């Protein structure tokens, strides 16, 4: 009888744990043959943003000259705190993105403590990356440092081999920022501001023209909208929301002074 009673207690406890989501280990993001996370959007579901984005600026146009002026003017920021932030923003891995958005979320976001959110972002990152391939190839826009001389905040060699328009960093920054604002609407304004600043960092860095970051913001919004129709995304979003809500209530907070300093850097456009 005691054994049966004990077994019943274990069964009830297991059921309660399962209902609370504590009994199961979060499923990692599915991987492709190369070991990279699989996106949520099938090729047929991926928006063709070559049909949405305006064509990249061409030589002799007002937009082309505006890009040049912004690039040359922002070279003066080298060595400033805003340049340091832009350099830090070069890292667009999911753990780094959580760090970038910690102040905006008012939570010290750590990938190892937020596995559901991390897996969600890893899959969305793949979608954001794939969305830039066609428009980059269609426009073949040169990066600003290949048009005018000027230092940038990361090595030029690798960047020089890829096209400028639209900005992949910006596409991902806005996709990630919109997803996190969807998860935490009470922090939406701060999260959207940080997404804009992540895009601004590409201009400060000199890695992208201003027009490329503007196109990247549109591109990111298009990807975010497409994700809403995917059942797997919506299911993972719900799981990530529960995880994040609990974490925000009891998890660590970011350094308040550093967050104030960051906000002071990003609230005004650097160009």
Secondary structure, 3 states (H helix, E strand, C coil): CHHHHHHHHHHHHHHHHHHHCCCCCCCCCCECCCCCECCCCCCCCCCCHHHCCCCCCCCCCHHHHHHHHHHHHHHHHCCCHHHHHHHHCCCCCHHHHHHHCHHHHCCCCCHHHCHHHHHHHHHHHHHHHHHHHHHHHHHCCCCHHHCCCCCCCCCHHHHCCCCCCCCHHHHHHHHHHHHHHHHCHHHHHHHHHHHHHHHHHHHHHCCCCHHHHHHHHHHHHHHHHHHCCCHHHHHHHHHHHHHHHHHHHHCCCCCHHHHHHHHHHHCCCCC
